[in-house]
Amino acid sequence: MTIGVIYGGTRVNGNTEVLTERVIHELPVERIYLSEFEIKPIEDQRHVLGGFQNVNDDYNTIIDRWSQTLKDIRYANFKDVMSSKSAYIIAVGGDEPFLKGIPLIQQFQYIFDFIGITFVDYVVGTGNKPNEILQDDRALASACQMQKTLKTHI
C-alpha cells in the first residue's frame, strides 16, 4: 500500500506539512502539492443538456472535480476505485483550530461519504508561525498515534 498525501497549502514546509511529515516518516508516500497544478473553477453543468464540458487544466487531481469525474466516461470506475481507500486529515490553524477546524473536518467527511471513502481519523493542531506546531504536544502525540495506525496497514 502507498499513502497519498495531498497538500493544499501554499506555504512550503508550513505547519500542516511539518506535522504530516511526522505522520508519514519512513512510510511509502506519494506527495501531491496542489499549488503545482493549474486549477480552474468548476462550472456546474449537471442539469444542462450535454452535461459537463472538458476543461483544460489538472482536473483529475482535484477534489472539487470529483463529482464531475463521476459522470465522465473516461473515469468510469473512479468511484469504485476510490471507495476502496481510507482517508485521514491533518490540519493546523492558529486561531482556535480545535473549534474552528471542525467545519473543515466535516466537509471532508461529506466528500468522503459521497465518494465512499472510509474516513478513519484526523489530527488538528495549533500553529501559526513557522514550526509553531512543534510546540503542540497534543497534536504531536496524535500524529505519533496516527503513524502507528498507518504502519499497521502497510
N, C-alpha and C positions, 0 to 999 in steps of 0.2 A: 504494500500500500504506500502511495505517495501522498503527502499532505500538500494541499494547495492553499497558499496564503494570498489573499487579495488585500493589498494595501491601498486605501482610499485617500490617504493624506497627501499633502504636498510638501511637507517638511521632511527632508532626508534625515533619517535617524531620529525622528520625533519620538515622543514618549510612548505612543502606541506601538511603534516599530521596535523600540527598545524592549518593551515588555513582551511583545510577541516573539522576538528573537530569543528571549529567555525560555519561552514555552517550547519552541521548536529546535532548540540547541541539540545538535547531533542527531536530528531526525531527517529522513529523506523528504525534502521540501522543494516545491516549485513555487517561486515567488512571482506574483503579478503586481506590477505597480500601475494603477490606473492613470497616474499622471503621465505615463509614457504613451498613452493612447489618445487618439482624436475621438472625442465622444460628442456626437451631435444630439440635440434634444429630440426626443421621440414625438412624432406626430400621431396622435391617436386616430386610427382609421379602422377600428374594429367593426364599425357599423356602416362603412362606406362600401359600395359595390367595388369589388376587386380587393378589398382589404388593405393590408399594409403594403407599402411600396418599398423596394430596395433602397437602402441608404448607403452611401459610400463612406463608411467610417469603420471603426473597430468594434462593431456592434456585437459580434459573437462573444465578446469577453465581458460584457457589461450587464450587471444585474437588472438595470432599468429596461433592458431589452428582452428579458426572459419571457414576458407574456407574448411579445411579438414572435419570438423564436418558437413558441409552442404552436403557432399557426403557419410556420414557414416549412414547406415541404423538404427543404434542404436539411432540416434538423428534425426529421420525423420521429426519432426516438429520444429526443432531448429530455423529455420529462421522465421517461423510463430510466435513462442513464443517471440523471440527477437524483432520482428517488432512491437510488442505492447508496447515496452519500450521507455523511453525517457532518454537522456544522457546529463550530464553536465561534464565539465572538469575543474579541478583546478590544476594549475601548478605554481611552484615557481622556479625562477632561479636568479643567481647573476650577470649575465653578459648580460645586455640589454635584459631582458626577454620579454618585450613587442614587440621587433623586432625579436629576435632570437627564441622566442617561437611560432611564427606564423606557421612555418612548422609542428611543433608538433600538433598544433590545427588542421591544415588542414589534416594531416594524419589521425587523429581520425575522422574527418568529412568524409573522403573517406571510412573508415572502417564502420562507421555508415550508410552511404548511401548504401554500398554493402549489409549490413545485413537488412536494412530497419528500423533502429532505428532513432527516431526523435532526432536530435541534437538541444537542447534548448539554452544553454548558456555556457559561460566559464569565468573563472577568472584567470588572470595571475598576479602574484605578484613578488616583488623583495625581495630576501633574500638569504644569503649565510651562514653566521654563525648561530648557533642555536638560534632560536626565533627571528631572524632579521626580519622576516615577520611582526612581531608585530609593526614595525616602518613604515610599508607601509599603510598609511591611505587610499589610493585609493583602494587597494586590500581588506582591512578590510571592507570598505563601500560596495564594490561589493559583498563580501561574505555575508554581512548582508542582502543585497537585494536578493541574491540567496536563502538564508534561508527562507525569507518571501515568495518567489515564491514556494519553496518546501512545505512549511506549507499549502499553499492554495490547494495543490494537494493531501494532505493526508486526 
